[in-house]
Amino acid sequence: MAGSLFSVFIVLAVVALVAALLGFRGVAGLSANFAKIALVAAVILFVLAFIF
């Protein structure tokens, strides 16, 4: 489950990077925020899976 969230994080980070390079600041910021949320969720799930 955490692996799929990491792939979502990577896709959103790439979208944010490309949007920032093209000048779409709103899309880049939104994608970066969603990428941060996906990364935090993936790390939390990974730690919980490791503990249990």
C-alpha positions in Angstrom: 0.0 0.0 0.0 2.8 2.4 0.8 4.5 1.5 -2.4 1.6 2.8 -4.5 1.6 6.0 -2.4 5.3 6.5 -3.2 4.5 6.2 -6.9 1.7 8.8 -6.5 4.2 11.0 -4.8 6.7 10.7 -7.6 4.1 11.4 -10.3 2.8 14.5 -8.4 6.4 15.7 -7.8 7.1 15.4 -11.6 3.9 17.2 -12.5 4.8 20.0 -10.0 8.3 20.3 -11.5 7.0 20.4 -15.1 4.3 22.9 -14.2 6.7 25.1 -12.4 9.1 25.1 -15.4 6.3 26.0 -17.7 5.1 28.8 -15.5 1.9 27.4 -14.1 2.4 28.4 -10.5 -1.1 27.4 -9.3 -0.9 23.9 -10.7 2.7 23.5 -9.4 1.8 24.6 -5.9 -1.3 22.4 -5.7 0.6 19.4 -7.1 3.5 20.0 -4.6 1.0 20.1 -1.7 -0.7 16.9 -2.8 2.8 15.3 -3.2 3.7 16.3 0.3 0.5 14.8 1.7 1.1 11.6 -0.3 4.6 11.3 1.0 3.7 11.8 4.6 0.9 9.3 4.3 3.3 6.8 2.7 5.9 7.2 5.4 3.3 6.8 8.2 2.0 3.6 6.6 5.5 2.3 6.1 6.4 2.9 9.7 3.1 1.3 10.9 3.7 -1.7 8.6 7.2 -2.0 10.0 6.1 -1.9 13.6 3.2 -4.3 13.2 
